[in-house]
Amino acid sequence: MSGENKKEKYLGLPPLPPDFVKEFPPIADVLEDGCIACDRCVPLCFFDAIVMEDRPAHPYKRVAVIVPKNCTGCGLCFEACPVDVIVWVPGPVK
């Protein structure tokens, strides 16, 4: 993946760490409309922060969903996603 594509994957944020890391810990989020329900991310998460949920209206009938309280922002799921729909968002201040 080229550097330019990496910026798009992280919605314009530099790869590691995102600029907001000083104020908010980064966590993952899934852009559900683009999720293809491949299930690559779920087994990679050591923190049980990703689950597959049923979405009857979605083309693939289920999507990956982040459990924010479990997410550490480690980045394994970002690299596993073949369609780049897992992105960083500022997490809650702890």
VEXMIFI-872967 format. One record per residue (C-alpha): x negated, z negated, y; residue number from 1. Coordinates in pm, 1 decimal. Example, Ala and Ser with C-alpha at 12.3 -4.5 7.8 and 13.67 -1.06 7.14 Angstrom:
SITE        c1        c3        c2    k
SITE   -1230.0    -780.0    -450.0    1
SITE   -1367.0    -714.0    -106.0    2
//
This chain:
SITE        c1        c3        c2    k
SITE       0.0       0.0       0.0    1
SITE    -148.8      95.1     334.5    2
SITE    -184.8    -149.4     623.3    3
SITE      89.6      30.7     815.2    4
SITE     338.4      -9.5     529.3    5
SITE     243.3    -375.9     496.7    6
SITE     346.5    -433.8     859.4    7
SITE     683.2    -270.8     789.5    8
SITE     728.7    -485.8     480.8    9
SITE     679.5    -799.2     687.1   10
SITE     898.6    -671.6     972.0   11
SITE     609.9    -630.6    1215.2   12
SITE     447.4    -964.5    1136.6   13
SITE      80.2    -971.7    1044.0   14
SITE      45.0   -1024.2     667.9   15
SITE     -93.3   -1381.8     637.6   16
SITE      -5.4   -1605.1     812.1   17
SITE     285.9   -1498.4    1033.2   18
SITE     256.2   -1589.4    1401.5   19
SITE     535.9   -1844.9    1385.4   20
SITE     356.2   -2052.7    1118.6   21
SITE     238.2   -2307.6    1376.9   22
SITE     596.8   -2398.3    1467.4   23
SITE     790.8   -2312.0    1153.8   24
SITE     672.4   -2285.2     794.4   25
SITE     735.3   -1932.3     661.1   26
SITE     980.9   -1895.0     376.2   27
SITE    1114.5   -1591.0     195.5   28
SITE    1447.2   -1419.7     247.8   29
SITE    1605.0   -1127.7      62.6   30
SITE    1761.7    -833.2     243.3   31
SITE    2044.7    -822.3     -10.2   32
SITE    2172.0    -471.5      66.8   33
SITE    1843.2    -325.4     -59.5   34
SITE    1796.6    -547.1    -365.7   35
SITE    1798.8    -346.9    -690.6   36
SITE    1840.6    -653.2    -916.7   37
SITE    1518.7    -576.2   -1104.4   38
SITE    1455.8    -947.4   -1168.6   39
SITE    1078.6    -920.6   -1107.2   40
SITE    1071.5   -1199.3    -849.4   41
SITE    1255.2   -1472.3   -1040.1   42
SITE    1001.3   -1536.7   -1320.1   43
SITE     709.0   -1523.4   -1074.6   44
SITE     834.4   -1811.4    -862.7   45
SITE     667.2   -2137.2    -968.6   46
SITE     902.3   -2335.7    -745.0   47
SITE    1242.0   -2215.1    -872.4   48
SITE    1311.1   -2078.7    -525.2   49
SITE    1465.8   -1749.4    -638.0   50
SITE    1780.2   -1704.5    -841.2   51
SITE    1994.4   -1405.8    -929.3   52
SITE    2353.7   -1432.8    -808.3   53
SITE    2654.8   -1219.6    -887.4   54
SITE    2776.0    -994.3    -606.8   55
SITE    3069.0    -786.1    -740.5   56
SITE    3073.1    -560.4    -431.7   57
SITE    2698.3    -482.7    -451.6   58
SITE    2597.7    -155.8    -624.5   59
SITE    2388.5    -349.2    -881.0   60
SITE    2646.8    -632.1    -916.3   61
SITE    2383.9    -902.8    -854.9   62
SITE    2101.7    -978.5    -612.6   63
SITE    1803.2   -1208.6    -573.8   64
SITE    1873.2   -1508.3    -351.0   65
SITE    1622.0   -1754.9    -205.3   66
SITE    1676.3   -2130.2    -241.7   67
SITE    1527.2   -2231.8      97.3   68
SITE    1461.4   -2596.5       9.9   69
SITE    1238.3   -2486.5    -281.5   70
SITE    1052.3   -2199.0    -110.9   71
SITE     691.6   -2262.8      -8.7   72
SITE     628.7   -1917.6     140.5   73
SITE     348.9   -1852.0    -111.8   74
SITE     408.6   -1474.7    -108.7   75
SITE     416.6   -1396.1    -480.9   76
SITE     769.3   -1258.9    -458.0   77
SITE     679.7   -1035.8    -159.8   78
SITE     420.3    -854.3    -365.6   79
SITE     643.3    -833.2    -674.9   80
SITE     936.4    -666.3    -499.8   81
SITE     923.8    -291.2    -572.5   82
SITE    1162.9    -209.5    -286.3   83
SITE    1014.1    -446.6     -25.1   84
SITE    1334.9    -635.4      51.4   85
SITE    1178.2    -980.7      39.6   86
SITE    1059.1   -1075.5     386.9   87
SITE     927.9   -1379.0     574.3   88
SITE    1153.1   -1578.9     799.8   89
SITE    1081.2   -1900.7     987.2   90
SITE    1178.5   -2193.3     766.8   91
SITE    1321.4   -2524.4     881.0   92
SITE    1091.6   -2768.0    1056.5   93
SITE    1001.9   -3038.7     807.3   94
//
